[in-house]
Amino acid sequence: AGRDLRAGFNTSPWWKVSLSGSYRWLERRTDHGHLMDIVPTPFGDFPGEGYSAFIRDRDTQTDEVEARLAYHWTPRLKTIFSYRLVSSDYWTSTDPVTGYDPNTFEPIPGYISPGTRLLSGSYDADIFSLNIVCRPMNRLSLNTALSIHDTRSTSAANDSPSIAAYEGTIYSVLASGSYAWNAKTDLLLNYAFSHADYDQGQALDGLPLGIVYDQHG
């Protein structure tokens, strides 16, 4: 189940300039009908209590704001600058999970999980992009797009130094060109490059997670 609400505007006060903005609120809810765990043993499968059957549902709520400015320098040259802010929260509901007292070994309902709705994670992103469209001649069209994605993902276990926030930046460039050779043939050329740095730098406290890469296409 989900809800998706959007609102925005678009205006062009002068022929060279156009402004637009939008807001989006998105909610998605997933209910899980897995009522029991199954524990395989040499004597058969037995019902258990724990992961993942105690997870009842997951609710994702996202706010997204975007602003865009387009400027026509000439009839053949246009630039578009945009900024997008995305923020998502992830909520999870669970059943209570019985645990055992480490001293008396007596079962205690809700000892492992009390069965509540908690904020299990969040995601935030700042996205900047610049698009340049040029038509130096009638048959030739050139397009270059530059973008920066600055993102951060956190979980409910970030109090542990071994689980660092997953944050980093992606820089990307996309260049393309098309030439209308004749009425039936177009020539196309595309090149894409991206660089990402998500090195978390927590090798002393945990696993050296994260990724750093360069990609050409």
Backbone torsions as a table, in degrees:
resi	resn	phi	psi	omega
1	ALA	NA	154.8	-179.4
2	GLY	-171.5	165.0	176.0
3	ARG	-135.4	141.3	-176.8
4	ASP	-136.5	108.7	-178.9
5	LEU	-114.0	134.0	-177.6
6	ARG	-137.3	147.5	174.7
7	ALA	-150.1	149.9	-179.4
8	GLY	-171.5	-179.7	179.1
9	PHE	-148.4	160.5	176.7
10	ASN	-148.2	125.3	-178.3
11	THR	-140.0	149.7	177.5
12	SER	-134.7	85.6	-176.4
13	PRO	-66.3	-27.8	175.0
14	TRP	-134.0	159.0	-174.9
15	TRP	-66.1	-24.1	-179.6
16	LYS	-84.1	-19.5	-171.2
17	VAL	-123.6	137.5	170.9
18	SER	-137.7	139.5	-179.3
19	LEU	-122.5	143.4	176.1
20	SER	-148.8	151.8	177.7
21	GLY	-150.1	154.1	-178.9
22	SER	-152.2	155.4	174.6
23	TYR	-133.3	139.7	179.7
24	ARG	-136.0	133.5	173.3
25	TRP	-121.5	122.6	-174.1
26	LEU	-126.4	131.1	175.7
27	GLU	-129.3	131.8	177.2
28	ARG	-131.3	132.0	-178.5
29	ARG	-125.1	131.9	178.6
30	THR	-121.3	121.8	176.8
31	ASP	-100.5	138.8	-178.3
32	HIS	-108.0	126.8	179.5
33	GLY	-97.7	16.0	179.0
34	HIS	-79.4	103.3	-170.4
35	LEU	-89.6	-17.3	180.0
36	MET	-151.1	150.2	171.4
37	ASP	-82.3	153.0	174.3
38	ILE	-116.0	120.9	-178.8
39	VAL	-102.1	109.9	179.1
40	PRO	-75.6	133.9	176.1
41	THR	-135.7	166.7	176.9
42	PRO	-61.3	-16.7	-178.1
43	PHE	-101.1	6.5	-179.6
44	GLY	124.5	-179.7	179.8
45	ASP	-94.6	133.6	-179.0
46	PHE	-125.4	145.2	177.7
47	PRO	-68.9	140.1	177.4
48	GLY	-122.9	-175.3	-179.5
49	GLU	-137.5	112.4	-177.3
50	GLY	157.4	-152.2	-177.1
51	TYR	-67.8	133.0	5.0
52	SER	-110.3	10.2	-173.7
53	ALA	-67.6	-26.0	-176.8
54	PHE	-76.1	-8.7	176.6
55	ILE	-80.5	118.2	-173.8
56	ARG	-94.7	-42.0	-178.9
57	ASP	-159.5	165.7	176.4
58	ARG	-136.5	132.3	-177.5
59	ASP	-122.7	124.8	179.0
60	THR	-114.3	126.1	179.1
61	GLN	-121.2	125.9	-174.5
62	THR	-126.3	132.3	170.8
63	ASP	-112.1	133.9	-178.1
64	GLU	-138.8	127.3	179.1
65	VAL	-124.5	136.0	-179.5
66	GLU	-137.8	138.7	175.3
67	ALA	-128.8	140.5	-176.3
68	ARG	-140.0	137.3	178.0
69	LEU	-127.1	124.2	177.7
70	ALA	-117.3	137.2	-179.3
71	TYR	-133.5	125.1	176.4
72	HIS	-93.3	103.0	178.8
73	TRP	-68.9	-44.7	175.1
74	THR	-141.8	170.9	175.4
75	PRO	-59.0	-17.0	-178.5
76	ARG	-110.0	0.0	-177.4
77	LEU	-135.6	126.1	-179.5
78	LYS	-138.6	139.8	174.5
79	THR	-122.1	144.6	-179.8
80	ILE	-130.7	122.5	176.0
81	PHE	-113.7	134.6	-178.9
82	SER	-139.9	152.9	175.6
83	TYR	-134.8	134.2	-179.6
84	ARG	-132.2	131.6	177.5
85	LEU	-114.2	125.6	-179.2
86	VAL	-125.3	131.7	178.2
87	SER	-138.0	124.2	-178.2
88	SER	-127.3	140.0	173.5
89	ASP	-119.5	139.5	-178.7
90	TYR	-115.9	120.1	-179.7
91	TRP	-112.1	138.4	-178.8
92	THR	-129.2	135.2	176.0
93	SER	-111.0	139.7	-177.1
94	THR	-132.1	160.7	169.9
95	ASP	-83.5	158.3	172.3
96	PRO	-66.8	142.0	-179.5
97	VAL	-121.0	123.9	-179.0
98	THR	-71.2	139.3	173.9
99	GLY	-127.6	-176.9	-176.8
100	TYR	-123.3	133.6	177.9
101	ASP	-61.4	126.6	-176.3
102	PRO	-66.0	-17.8	-179.3
103	ASN	-94.9	-45.4	-176.4
104	THR	-100.9	-13.2	-177.7
105	PHE	60.1	22.7	175.8
106	GLU	-84.7	140.7	178.5
107	PRO	-68.5	135.3	179.7
108	ILE	-125.1	113.5	178.1
109	PRO	-60.3	134.0	178.9
110	GLY	75.7	12.7	-177.0
111	TYR	-68.8	-41.2	179.8
112	ILE	-82.4	-45.5	178.4
113	SER	-141.7	124.6	-178.8
114	PRO	-73.6	-12.1	-178.9
115	GLY	82.1	71.6	-176.8
116	THR	-134.4	175.0	173.1
117	ARG	-102.2	121.7	-174.7
118	LEU	-132.8	157.0	175.6
119	LEU	-78.7	105.8	-173.5
120	SER	-91.5	-14.1	179.0
121	GLY	-179.5	167.4	178.4
122	SER	-148.6	156.6	-179.2
123	TYR	-139.3	132.3	178.6
124	ASP	-133.6	141.0	-178.6
125	ALA	-145.6	137.4	169.4
126	ASP	-114.2	122.5	-173.9
127	ILE	-123.3	118.0	176.5
128	PHE	-111.4	138.4	179.5
129	SER	-146.5	147.7	176.8
130	LEU	-132.7	125.8	-179.2
131	ASN	-120.1	130.5	-179.7
132	ILE	-119.8	122.4	-179.7
133	VAL	-117.5	125.1	-176.6
134	CYS	-134.4	137.6	174.8
135	ARG	-126.8	83.4	-176.7
136	PRO	-64.9	-24.7	175.2
137	MET	-146.5	167.3	-172.0
138	ASN	-60.4	-34.5	-175.1
139	ARG	-92.5	-11.1	-173.9
140	LEU	-111.6	132.1	177.8
141	SER	-131.9	129.3	-179.4
142	LEU	-120.8	140.7	-177.2
143	ASN	-141.4	129.3	177.0
144	THR	-129.9	131.2	-179.9
145	ALA	-125.8	126.7	176.7
146	LEU	-115.5	137.0	-179.6
147	SER	-146.9	151.1	176.0
148	ILE	-129.7	122.8	176.6
149	HIS	-111.4	113.3	177.1
150	ASP	-109.5	109.2	-171.6
151	THR	-125.4	157.5	179.0
152	ARG	-149.4	127.0	176.7
153	SER	-120.8	132.3	179.0
154	THR	-128.3	158.4	178.0
155	SER	-127.5	172.6	-177.7
156	ALA	-69.8	-11.5	-177.3
157	ALA	-99.8	21.7	-175.8
158	ASN	-74.5	-5.1	172.5
159	ASP	-68.8	-18.8	177.4
160	SER	-83.8	126.9	-178.5
161	PRO	-64.9	-18.6	-179.6
162	SER	-80.1	-11.7	178.8
163	ILE	-117.1	88.3	-177.9
164	ALA	-82.4	157.3	173.2
165	ALA	-62.0	135.6	-178.9
166	TYR	-88.4	98.5	-175.9
167	GLU	-135.1	150.4	-179.8
168	GLY	176.6	-171.0	-174.7
169	THR	-135.4	140.5	175.1
170	ILE	-117.1	125.6	174.6
171	TYR	-108.3	130.5	-177.2
172	SER	-139.5	149.0	177.4
173	VAL	-133.8	132.3	176.2
174	LEU	-129.3	119.1	179.1
175	ALA	-119.9	134.5	-179.1
176	SER	-143.9	152.5	177.2
177	GLY	-145.7	146.4	177.6
178	SER	-137.2	141.9	179.5
179	TYR	-132.5	124.6	179.0
180	ALA	-81.4	97.1	-176.7
181	TRP	-65.9	-46.3	173.0
182	ASN	-156.0	-169.9	-175.2
183	ALA	-64.7	-20.3	-176.3
184	LYS	-115.7	-3.0	-173.5
185	THR	-135.5	128.4	172.5
186	ASP	-117.7	142.5	173.6
187	LEU	-105.5	129.4	-176.4
188	LEU	-124.1	142.6	175.7
189	LEU	-141.5	128.3	-178.6
190	ASN	-133.2	142.9	174.8
191	TYR	-140.6	134.7	-179.8
192	ALA	-131.3	138.6	176.7
193	PHE	-139.0	139.7	175.7
194	SER	-145.0	146.2	176.9
195	HIS	-130.0	130.3	-179.3
196	ALA	-128.1	142.2	178.0
197	ASP	-133.9	99.5	177.2
198	TYR	-120.3	29.8	176.9
199	ASP	-65.4	119.7	-174.8
200	GLN	-85.8	-21.0	173.1
201	GLY	63.2	32.6	179.1
202	GLN	-115.6	36.3	-178.1
203	ALA	-61.5	-30.6	-178.7
204	LEU	-74.9	-25.8	-178.0
205	ASP	-101.4	-15.0	-177.0
206	GLY	-169.2	-147.7	179.4
207	LEU	-80.7	143.3	178.8
208	PRO	-76.9	73.1	-176.2
209	LEU	-83.5	174.1	-178.8
210	GLY	108.3	168.7	-176.9
211	ILE	-141.9	142.1	173.8
212	VAL	-131.3	126.8	-177.1
213	TYR	-152.3	157.6	167.1
214	ASP	-120.5	135.8	-178.0
215	GLN	-132.8	131.0	176.5
216	HIS	-119.5	142.1	178.2
217	GLY	-141.7	NA	NA
